[in-house]
Amino acid sequence: MAIEQYGRITEENMYSQRIHMNDDAELYNSANDVTRRDAIQLLEEYSSKLKFKVRNPRVIDVGSADGSVTKILSKYLPEKYKILVGSDINKKSIEFANKTYGDNRLKFIPLNIEGNLPDNLRDAFDNTFSFYTFQWVRNQEKAFTNIYNMLSKNGECFVMFLGYSHIYTLFYALSKSPKWRSLLKDFDTFASPFWNYRDPEKELNKILKSIGFNEIEVKCKQMVYDYKSLDAIKALVTAINPFVIPEDIWPEFLDDFVKVTQDMKLIDEQTGAVKINYNLLVVHCFK
């Protein structure tokens, strides 16, 4: 299959009613250090377990956003991989990624992983990856079914995404305040479906088995990231914020976000660093 054929995605597939991350790809690129750090850490940890075809593996990264993590992924592929496709629901992200990272073997295409899977993507890949995307997915079964259908026989799936996070707790607290309640009314469609699960691994295993995946391994990893300053955490919140908050009151929202962060004692009073605890759900399985 020629690289151009991976780009034939219908408009119907692109859009759904779910809430989306801020579409400023350049801003996200400057603020997503934690995503890049964790992707590298997990790829290093699982590198000996990942199974690629000896010749010309075809690989897709689902939810490639700005493309920086997809570029990192390319360094962990066999030298003679055939194609690496990054995919995202956001057109601006696709344009940014193709311009910044695209080359003759790396292409970015529009794709809604919860939509109807285009015929040209069925059985089209030997390995599927996804980093920090499935926390945005409401219909987990549909998304993992699409991944299953994209894979060739014995194809491999590797997905990591947020379960619990202090970030969700902070937004949740603000969503309950009279001041911000109306603007954050869609909090439940912003937080990871597993953010308050006691045993998310069990639920994910159930979904994956029902679809037909084999050799399923699901882990919940406790993680910590130290944002060096309040400006750094503000930049992150701005980059991922999906809510429609008027620009003229956005600084006020950030100030209140910081106040809640202080109330939760997440800020180091001496250095100003912000310690965010979170859980990463890591899925590794095969078709």
Sequence and secondary structure as in RCSB ss.txt:
>XXXX:A:sequence
MAIEQYGRITEENMYSQRIHMNDDAELYNSANDVTRRDAIQLLEEYSSKLKFKVRNPRVIDVGSADGSVTKILSK
YLPEKYKILVGSDINKKSIEFANKTYGDNRLKFIPLNIEGNLPDNLRDAFDNTFSFYTFQWVRNQEKAFTNIYNM
LSKNGECFVMFLGYSHIYTLFYALSKSPKWRSLLKDFDTFASPFWNYRDPEKELNKILKSIGFNEIEVKCKQMVY
DYKSLDAIKALVTAINPFVIPEDIWPEFLDDFVKVTQDMKLIDEQTGAVKINYNLLVVHCFK
>XXXX:A:secstr
  GGGGG   HHHH  SS      HHHHHHH HHHHHHHHHHHHHHTTT    SS  EEEEES TTSHHHHHHHT
TS TT SEEEEEES HHHHHHHHHHH  SSEEEEE  TTS   GGGTT EEEEEEES GGG S HHHHHHHHHHH
EEEEEEEEEEEEEEEHHHHHHHHHHTSTTTTTTTTTGGGTS TTTT S HHHHHHHHHHHHT EEEEEEEEEEEE
EESSHHHHHHHHHHH  S   GGGHHHHHHHHHHHHHHTT B TTT  EEEEEEEEEEEEE 
